[in-house]
Amino acid sequence: MDNEYRVSENLREHLRALGFALPLEAMEPLIRSWHEWMQASGSFYDYRDTDGVGRLYEVHRRSIHPAMRVCREWGRRC
């Protein structure tokens, strides 16, 4: 990922020590999935396949970045 927006573990520990709950920890896997969709990366876009002869090759699925379009559209409405 080019830009990762995460709270560092040191800061998380400090906030926990102060008694704060960190609700984003449960959402972090979903946020990472959404980020992959936005960047058109991940197992859906990059995978390996075999041809009719049995040769293995790398595939990058092209995308029109539908998740990015949805996020931008929602951002304009809010």
N, C-alpha and C positions, 0 to 999 in steps of 0.2 A: 504494500500500500504506500502510496506517495506521501500522504499526510494522514497520520493517525491521531485522532483526537481522543485521548484517554487520560484518565486521572492516574498519576503515578502511584505505585504501591506505597511509597513513603507517605504520600499525602493521604492515601486511604487509611493507613495504619494510624496516622495522627488524628484523623477525623473519628475513627472508631474509638480511639482512646478518650476523645472528648465526649463520647456518648452519642455521636451522630449515626443514624442509619444511612446506608448507602443503597438507595433503591435502584440505581443504574446497574448494579452488579448482576441482577437477575435479567436485565434487558441487554446486557453486553453481547451475548451470542447473536441475538436478533439484530442488533445494531451492526455487527460485523457482516451478517448476511445481507442486510440492506445496502451496506457500503459496497459489497461485492457486486450486487446488482447494478448499483449506480456506476461502477467502474467497468462493467461488463467483464468481470474476471471471476474466477472460481471454477468449480468442477463442471458446471453447466456450459461454460464458455470455452474452457481449456480441458481437453481430454485426449485420450489415445484411442485409435480405432485400427482395424485391420481391413485390408482390401481383399478382393476375391482370391488372390494368390496366397494370402496369409502374411503379407508384410505389415508390420506395425508402423504407424505414422502418427505424428502429432496433429491435432486439429484445434484451430481457434475459430469458434463460431462467431460470425460477424453479428453485430447488433445495431439497432437504431437507438439503443439506450432507453428503452421504454420506462424503466424505473426513474431515470433522471427526468424524463419529460413529465411524469406524474408528480414528482416532488416539486419541480419548478412551477407546474400549474397550480398545485395546492398552495405553494408559497405566495403566489399572486393573489389568491382568494382570501388568505388569512390577514 
